[in-house]
Amino acid sequence: MLAAVLATGLVGHWALATGLLIVLLVHVARPFDFLVAFILVTGGASFVRGAAGQLTFELRLLTGAILLMLACYVVSIRRQALTISRNHLTWPLFLYLVLSIANALRGLLCGYSPKWIGLDLMPVLGLASALVVANAFEPRRDLRLAVVGVLAVGFANAIVTLSSNKFAPMHKVGVYDAAVPGIVGLLLVNFSLRSRTPVTALGWIALSLPLFLHQFLTYGRGLWLACLAGLAFSVLVFTGFGPRSVARWRRSSVVVGTLAVFVLMLGFFLGTQFLQVAGSRLVSITRTEYSYETASNAARLIEYSTVVGLISHSPWLGYGLGYTFLGSSLFGLRHEQSWVHENFLLVWLKQGLVGLAVFVWMLWTAVTLGVREAQRPRDYWESAWLAASAAGTVMLAVLSLSNFPLNVVNPVFLLALLWGGSIAMTREGFVRFRWFAPGTTGGTP
């Protein structure tokens, strides 16, 4: 282990050596533990940077971590490895996976670059890993460990991102859509809403403040709206309506009031000009005149018009994964482009209206599953996890209106962990895949 860490530091980079050291020590403490391996994959995926010029190298490292995670899964589950937990979310998720693989094969047959096909397919496989998590996840045994792991991933992502980008330039280096700390913050908010004492509630919300500070300092307007949508959704799911909801509304007002006080204190320490700049960015969401604040709005409108024209020529089946088109900048420059800053248009472009329908069905089922099960009488840890699974899905769905978070690896493994845990808590049975030698009955009389 020591030789591997030193060699990685000397030949590569000491940051990689530190990551390798953490992975090795974790596996020494819990050998071949699948959940720990999956949390490490989730953390590694959250640090992949699409705009830093090292995407291929970072995805190779992530692929190695995924292979190790799958090996841990086989060792941990053994004979139950070829199993699917049966649940309302299972079928749209499985269908989306099958449809995406078919469109990837279609892209290969069309001669698309394997690089672009891999970039399109890997986030889908990340989401589908929720099925693997669901098989191995046991709530009584794994829930608290999973929460600790998710918190570690969220705080590590926020701290490293803030320290490496020195706060202000974050929006300029391609991390304005870093949603992982926001999803973890929503998990803490849901724990705060459901905690048994006011002191515990304030403790959970205090933990979430650094994560929401990170989201604020990204200066990403779509990310701000997504966090607000996730927060409002979490409050509504918890409180509900009716005469018995008064106490829950009182708890919600404490949580939301604490966040509001934090924003006011932030403005006091950083100055009113800081909040004015933030306000001007938020107001500029719907403006189209050319300025620094609204340049991305105009660029997106140009991009959307190009994509809608392409979709009109193949609306039902799309063009397949790996498809690229010539995008245009504000200055008329043309460039090869595989992404669209609107996740629903992106799925429609590559998988057609059929794929878009399955995609929306999958997201809707994930939200309704979390809402329905979180409102049933159960342990408050499970309720908070289920509600956070739905709130995280809503957050990424809102962010998908101006970005493509479900088509990059960064947040999808975290969402898969939340979905997988939710499926495990609400599973209705298993679908088992087995094969037998000819003439046998698989050991059954």
C-alpha positions in Angstrom: 0.0 0.0 0.0 2.8 2.4 1.0 4.7 1.7 -2.2 1.5 2.2 -4.4 0.8 5.6 -2.7 4.4 6.8 -3.0 4.6 5.7 -6.6 1.4 7.5 -7.4 2.6 10.7 -5.8 6.0 10.6 -7.4 4.9 9.6 -10.9 1.5 11.3 -11.0 0.2 13.8 -8.5 0.0 13.9 -4.7 -3.7 14.6 -4.8 -4.2 11.3 -6.6 -2.0 9.6 -4.0 -4.1 11.1 -1.2 -7.2 9.7 -2.9 -5.6 6.3 -3.3 -4.5 6.3 0.3 -8.1 7.0 1.5 -9.5 4.2 -0.8 -6.9 1.7 0.5 -7.5 2.6 4.2 -11.3 2.4 3.8 -11.0 -1.1 2.2 -8.7 -2.2 5.0 -11.2 -1.1 7.6 -14.2 -2.7 5.7 -12.8 -5.2 3.2 -14.9 -5.7 0.1 -17.8 -3.8 1.6 -20.1 -2.8 -1.3 -21.7 0.2 0.2 -18.4 1.7 1.1 -17.1 1.1 -2.4 -20.2 2.7 -3.9 -19.8 5.8 -1.6 -16.2 6.1 -2.9 -17.4 5.9 -6.5 -20.0 8.6 -5.6 -17.3 10.8 -4.2 -15.0 10.2 -7.1 -17.8 11.0 -9.6 -18.6 14.3 -7.9 -15.0 15.6 -8.6 -15.0 14.9 -12.3 -14.6 18.2 -14.1 -15.9 18.5 -17.6 -14.3 21.8 -18.4 -10.8 21.3 -16.9 -9.3 19.5 -19.9 -8.7 16.2 -18.1 -12.1 14.6 -18.6 -10.8 11.4 -20.2 -8.2 10.8 -17.5 -10.6 11.4 -14.7 -13.3 9.1 -16.3 -10.6 6.4 -16.6 -10.0 6.7 -12.8 -13.7 6.6 -12.2 -14.1 3.5 -14.3 -11.4 1.7 -12.3 -13.3 2.6 -9.1 -16.6 1.3 -10.6 -14.9 -2.0 -11.5 -13.7 -2.3 -8.0 -17.2 -1.5 -6.7 -18.7 -4.2 -8.9 -16.2 -6.7 -7.7 -17.2 -5.9 -4.1 -20.8 -6.3 -5.1 -20.2 -9.8 -6.5 -18.2 -10.8 -3.4 -20.8 -9.4 -1.0 -23.9 -10.7 -2.7 -22.6 -13.8 -4.5 -25.5 -15.9 -5.6 -28.0 -13.0 -5.4 -25.9 -10.8 -7.8 -28.3 -11.4 -10.7 -31.3 -10.0 -8.9 -33.5 -7.0 -9.3 -35.5 -5.5 -6.5 -39.1 -5.2 -7.6 -40.6 -1.7 -7.0 -42.6 1.0 -8.9 -39.3 2.7 -9.8 -37.7 -0.5 -11.0 -39.5 -0.8 -14.3 -39.0 2.7 -15.8 -35.4 2.7 -14.6 -34.7 -0.7 -16.2 -36.6 0.3 -19.4 -34.6 3.5 -19.6 -31.3 1.5 -19.3 -32.3 -1.0 -22.0 -33.4 1.7 -24.3 -30.2 3.7 -23.8 -28.0 0.6 -24.5 -30.0 0.0 -27.7 -29.4 3.6 -28.7 -25.7 3.3 -27.9 -25.5 0.2 -30.2 -27.4 2.2 -32.8 -24.8 4.9 -32.5 -22.0 2.4 -33.1 -23.8 1.2 -36.2 -24.1 4.8 -37.4 -20.4 5.3 -37.0 -20.4 7.8 -34.2 -17.3 8.2 -32.2 -17.0 5.8 -29.3 -15.8 8.7 -27.1 -19.1 10.5 -27.5 -21.1 7.3 -27.1 -19.3 6.6 -23.8 -19.9 10.1 -22.5 -23.6 9.7 -23.2 -23.9 6.1 -21.9 -21.9 6.4 -18.6 -24.4 8.7 -16.8 -27.2 6.3 -17.8 -25.2 3.4 -16.3 -24.7 5.6 -13.2 -28.4 6.0 -12.7 -29.1 2.4 -13.4 -26.6 1.5 -10.6 -29.5 2.2 -8.3 -30.7 -1.3 -9.1 -27.4 -2.7 -7.8 -27.6 -0.5 -4.7 -31.2 -1.7 -4.0 -30.1 -5.4 -4.0 -27.3 -4.9 -1.4 -28.9 -2.2 0.7 -30.3 -3.2 4.1 -31.9 -0.2 5.8 -31.3 -1.3 9.4 -27.7 -2.2 8.7 -26.7 0.4 6.1 -28.8 3.5 6.4 -26.7 5.4 9.0 -23.5 4.4 7.3 -24.9 5.7 4.0 -25.9 9.0 5.6 -22.4 9.5 7.0 -20.9 8.7 3.6 -23.2 11.0 1.8 -22.4 13.8 4.2 -18.6 13.2 3.7 -19.0 13.3 -0.1 -21.0 16.6 0.1 -18.7 18.4 2.5 -15.5 17.1 0.6 -16.9 18.3 -2.7 -17.9 21.8 -1.3 -14.6 22.3 0.6 -12.4 21.2 -2.3 -14.3 23.2 -4.9 -14.3 26.4 -2.8 -10.6 26.2 -1.9 -9.4 25.3 -5.3 -11.4 28.0 -7.1 -11.0 30.8 -4.5 -14.7 31.5 -4.2 -15.3 34.2 -6.8 -14.3 32.6 -10.2 -16.4 29.4 -9.6 -18.9 30.4 -12.3 -16.1 30.9 -14.9 -14.4 27.5 -14.5 -17.3 25.2 -15.3 -18.5 24.3 -11.8 -21.7 26.5 -11.7 -23.8 23.3 -12.0 -22.2 21.4 -9.2 -25.3 20.1 -7.6 -23.9 17.4 -5.2 -23.6 19.7 -2.1 -27.1 21.0 -2.7 -28.6 17.5 -2.8 -26.8 16.7 0.4 -28.0 19.9 1.9 -31.6 18.9 1.1 -31.0 15.6 2.9 -30.0 17.6 6.0 -33.0 19.8 5.7 -35.3 16.8 5.6 -33.6 15.4 8.7 -34.1 18.8 10.4 -37.8 18.9 9.6 -38.3 15.4 11.0 -36.0 15.5 14.1 -37.6 14.9 17.4 -36.3 18.0 19.3 -35.8 21.6 18.3 -32.1 21.4 19.3 -31.5 18.4 17.0 -33.4 20.3 14.2 -31.1 23.3 14.6 -28.1 21.0 14.6 -29.1 19.4 11.3 -29.8 22.8 9.7 -26.5 24.2 10.9 -24.7 21.3 9.2 -26.4 22.2 5.9 -25.4 25.9 5.9 -21.8 25.4 4.5 -23.3 23.3 1.7 -25.9 25.9 0.7 -23.1 28.6 1.0 -21.3 26.6 -1.7 -24.4 26.5 -3.9 -24.8 30.3 -3.4 -21.2 31.0 -4.3 -21.4 29.1 -7.6 -23.4 32.1 -8.9 -25.3 29.6 -11.0 -28.8 30.9 -11.5 -30.2 27.6 -12.5 -28.6 26.0 -9.5 -30.2 28.6 -7.2 -33.6 28.0 -8.6 -33.1 24.2 -8.3 -32.1 24.5 -4.6 -35.1 26.8 -3.9 -37.4 24.3 -5.7 -36.0 21.4 -3.7 -36.3 23.3 -0.4 -40.0 24.3 -1.1 -40.8 20.8 -2.2 -39.3 19.3 1.0 -41.3 21.7 3.2 -44.6 20.9 1.3 -44.0 17.1 1.5 -43.3 17.4 5.3 -46.1 19.8 6.3 -49.0 18.9 4.0 -52.3 20.5 4.7 -55.1 20.1 7.1 -55.8 20.8 10.9 -52.9 18.5 12.0 -50.3 20.3 10.0 -50.0 23.3 12.3 -47.1 21.8 14.3 -45.3 20.8 11.1 -45.7 24.2 9.6 -44.2 25.6 12.9 -41.1 23.4 12.5 -40.8 24.3 8.9 -40.9 28.0 9.7 -38.0 27.4 12.1 -35.9 25.7 9.4 -36.7 28.2 6.7 -36.2 31.1 9.1 -32.8 29.8 10.1 -31.8 29.7 6.4 -33.1 33.3 5.9 -31.2 34.6 8.9 -28.1 32.9 7.5 -28.6 34.8 4.2 -29.0 38.1 6.0 -25.9 37.5 8.1 -24.0 36.6 4.9 -25.0 39.9 3.4 -24.0 41.8 6.5 -20.5 40.3 6.6 -19.9 40.5 2.9 -21.6 43.8 2.3 -24.9 44.7 0.6 -23.1 45.1 -2.8 -22.5 41.3 -2.7 -26.2 40.6 -2.4 -27.1 43.2 -5.0 -24.9 41.4 -7.5 -26.6 38.2 -6.6 -30.0 39.8 -7.0 -29.1 41.2 -10.5 -28.0 37.8 -11.6 -31.2 36.2 -10.4 -33.4 38.9 -12.1 -31.5 38.5 -15.4 -32.8 34.9 -15.9 -35.6 36.0 -18.3 -33.7 38.8 -20.1 -32.3 38.5 -23.6 -30.5 41.8 -24.3 -26.7 41.3 -24.7 -24.7 41.8 -21.6 -22.4 39.7 -19.4 -25.3 38.7 -17.2 -27.5 37.6 -20.1 -25.0 36.2 -22.6 -25.7 32.6 -21.6 -29.5 33.3 -22.1 -28.9 34.3 -25.7 -26.5 31.4 -26.3 -29.0 29.0 -25.0 -31.8 30.3 -27.3 -29.5 29.9 -30.3 -28.7 26.4 -29.2 -32.3 25.5 -28.6 -33.4 26.7 -32.0 -30.7 24.5 -33.6 -31.7 21.4 -31.6 -35.4 21.9 -32.2 -34.7 22.0 -35.9 -32.8 18.7 -35.7 -35.4 17.1 -33.6 -38.1 17.9 -36.2 -36.4 15.6 -38.7 -36.4 12.6 -36.3 -38.8 13.3 -33.5 -39.8 9.7 -32.5 -36.5 7.8 -32.3 -33.9 10.5 -32.2 -30.4 10.1 -33.6 -28.9 7.7 -31.1 -26.3 8.1 -28.3 -23.0 9.6 -29.4 -24.7 12.0 -31.9 -23.0 15.4 -32.3 -24.0 18.5 -34.2 -22.5 21.8 -35.2 -23.3 24.4 -32.5 -23.0 28.1 -32.9 -21.6 30.7 -30.5 -22.8 34.3 -30.1 -20.0 35.3 -32.4 -21.0 32.9 -35.2 -18.2 30.4 -34.5 -19.1 26.7 -35.2 -18.0 23.8 -33.0 -18.8 20.1 -32.6 -21.2 19.7 -29.7 -22.6 16.6 -28.0 -24.6 18.3 -25.2 -27.6 20.6 -24.9 -28.1 23.0 -22.0 -31.6 21.5 -21.5 -31.6 17.9 -20.4 -35.1 17.1 -21.7 -34.2 18.4 -25.2 -31.0 16.4 -25.0 -32.8 13.2 -24.3 -35.4 14.0 -27.0 -32.6 14.7 -29.5 -30.7 11.4 -28.9 -33.5 9.0 -27.8 -36.5 10.5 -29.5 -39.9 11.1 -28.0 -40.0 7.4 -26.9 -36.9 7.9 -24.8 -38.1 11.2 -23.5 -41.4 9.6 -22.3 -39.5 6.9 -20.4 -37.1 9.5 -19.0 -40.0 11.7 -17.7 -41.8 8.5 -16.4 -38.7 7.5 -14.5 -38.3 10.9 -12.8 -42.0 11.2 -12.0 -42.0 7.7 -10.4 -39.0 8.5 -8.3 -40.6 11.7 -7.0 -44.0 10.1 -6.3 -42.4 7.1 -4.6 -40.4 9.3 -2.2 -43.4 11.5 -1.4 -45.8 8.6 -0.8 -43.5 6.6 1.4 -42.0 9.5 3.3 -45.5 10.4 4.5 -46.2 7.0 5.9 -45.4 6.1 9.6 -41.8 4.9 9.7 -38.5 5.6 11.3 -37.6 9.3 10.8 -34.2 8.4 9.3 -36.0 6.4 6.6 -38.6 9.1 6.0 -35.9 11.8 5.7 -34.0 9.6 3.2 -37.1 8.9 1.1 -38.1 12.6 1.1 -34.5 13.7 0.2 -34.6 11.2 -2.7 -37.7 12.9 -4.1 -36.4 16.4 -3.4 -33.0 15.6 -5.0 -34.9 14.4 -8.1 -37.0 17.6 -8.2 -33.8 19.7 -7.8 -32.1 18.0 -10.7 -35.2 18.1 -12.8 -35.4 21.9 -12.3 -31.7 22.3 -13.0 -32.3 20.2 -16.2 -34.3 23.1 -17.6 -31.1 25.1 -18.1 -28.3 22.5 -17.9 -27.8 18.7 -18.4 -27.0 17.4 -14.9 -28.5 13.9 -15.6 -26.2 13.5 -18.6 -23.0 14.0 -16.6 -21.6 11.6 -14.0 -21.2 14.1 -11.1 -24.6 14.0 -9.5 -26.1 10.7 -10.9 -24.3 8.3 -8.6 -25.5 10.3 -5.6 -29.0 10.2 -7.0 -28.6 6.5 -7.7 -27.6 5.9 -4.0 -30.7 7.8 -2.9 -32.9 5.9 -5.3 -31.4 2.5 -4.5 -31.9 3.0 -0.8 -35.5 4.1 -1.4 -36.2 1.0 -3.5 -34.7 -1.2 -0.8 -36.9 0.3 1.8 -40.0 -0.2 -0.2 -39.3 -3.3 -2.3 -42.2 -5.6 -3.1 -40.1 -8.6 -3.9 -37.3 -9.7 -6.2 -36.9 -10.7 -9.8 -34.2 -13.4 -10.0 -32.3 -14.4 -13.1 -31.0 -18.0 -13.0 -29.8 -20.6 -15.5 -29.8 -24.4 -15.2 -28.2 -27.2 -17.1 -30.5 -29.0 -19.6 -32.7 -31.6 -18.0 -32.4 -30.2 -14.5 -34.7 -28.2 -12.3 -32.1 -26.1 -10.5 -32.1 -28.2 -7.4 -35.8 -28.0 -6.8 -37.9 -31.2 -6.6 
